[in-house]
Amino acid sequence: MDLKDTVNTMCSNDYKERFVAEYCQTKIRYERLKAMNTKRKARVLTFEPICSDELLRQQQSLMGQLLEVLEIRALREQITLPELELVIK
């Protein structure tokens, strides 16, 4: 799944469908940032971000916390979240 695959669902009239799209978008962005941070730490990243490692790790941590909140809310509201098969480049 890629971000472009979630666009139509974000425009749904059903809040549960929009919620799932929000979760998917956040998960995709989190996994991409995590992959970038891992590559940077391994010194194999093909570019040098302007931001510090600390700032990027803080962003990753906060995104992880948001995912946890969304997952808890999904359980409480009985919203099924998909298992995402992500392709991280």
C-alpha positions as CSV (number, residue, x, y, z in Angstrom):
1,M,0.0,0.0,0.0
2,D,1.1,3.5,-0.7
3,L,-0.2,7.0,0.2
4,K,-1.9,7.4,-3.1
5,D,-4.0,4.3,-2.4
6,T,-5.6,6.1,0.6
7,V,-6.7,9.3,-1.2
8,N,-10.3,8.2,-2.2
9,T,-11.0,6.8,1.3
10,M,-10.0,10.2,2.9
11,C,-12.9,11.7,1.0
12,S,-15.5,9.2,2.2
13,N,-18.6,10.3,4.0
14,D,-18.2,7.5,6.5
15,Y,-16.0,8.6,9.4
16,K,-14.8,5.0,10.0
17,E,-13.5,4.8,6.5
18,R,-11.7,8.2,6.9
19,F,-10.3,6.9,10.2
20,V,-8.9,3.8,8.5
21,A,-7.3,6.0,5.8
22,E,-5.8,8.3,8.5
23,Y,-4.3,5.3,10.2
24,C,-2.9,3.9,7.0
25,Q,-1.4,7.2,6.0
26,T,0.2,7.6,9.5
27,K,1.5,4.0,9.4
28,I,3.0,4.5,5.9
29,R,4.7,7.8,6.9
30,Y,6.0,6.2,10.2
31,E,7.5,3.2,8.5
32,R,9.2,5.4,5.9
33,L,10.6,7.7,8.5
34,K,11.8,4.7,10.6
35,A,13.5,3.2,7.5
36,M,15.2,6.5,6.8
37,N,16.4,6.8,10.5
38,T,17.7,3.3,10.4
39,K,19.6,3.9,7.2
40,R,21.0,7.1,8.6
41,K,22.2,5.4,11.7
42,A,23.8,2.6,9.6
43,R,25.4,5.4,7.5
44,V,23.9,4.1,4.3
45,L,21.4,6.9,3.6
46,T,21.9,8.3,0.2
47,F,21.3,11.9,1.3
48,E,22.0,14.0,4.4
49,P,18.9,15.4,6.1
50,I,19.2,19.0,7.4
51,C,17.4,18.0,10.7
52,S,19.3,16.4,13.6
53,D,19.1,12.7,14.4
54,E,17.5,13.7,17.7
55,L,14.7,15.7,16.0
56,L,14.0,12.9,13.5
57,R,13.9,10.3,16.2
58,Q,11.6,12.5,18.3
59,Q,9.2,12.7,15.3
60,Q,9.3,8.9,14.9
61,S,8.6,8.5,18.5
62,L,5.6,10.8,18.4
63,M,4.2,9.2,15.3
64,G,4.5,5.8,17.1
65,Q,2.5,7.2,20.0
66,L,-0.1,8.5,17.6
67,L,-0.4,5.1,16.0
68,E,-0.9,3.5,19.4
69,V,-3.7,6.0,20.2
70,L,-5.4,5.3,16.9
71,E,-5.2,1.6,17.5
72,I,-6.7,1.9,20.9
73,R,-9.5,4.1,19.5
74,A,-10.1,1.6,16.7
75,L,-10.5,-1.2,19.3
76,R,-12.9,0.9,21.4
77,E,-15.0,1.9,18.4
78,Q,-14.8,-1.5,16.8
79,I,-13.1,-0.3,13.7
80,T,-11.1,-2.9,11.8
81,L,-7.6,-1.8,10.8
82,P,-6.0,-3.5,7.9
83,E,-2.7,-5.3,8.1
84,L,-0.6,-3.2,5.8
85,E,1.9,-4.6,3.3
86,L,4.2,-1.7,2.8
87,V,6.9,-1.2,0.3
88,I,9.6,0.9,1.9
89,K,12.2,2.2,-0.6
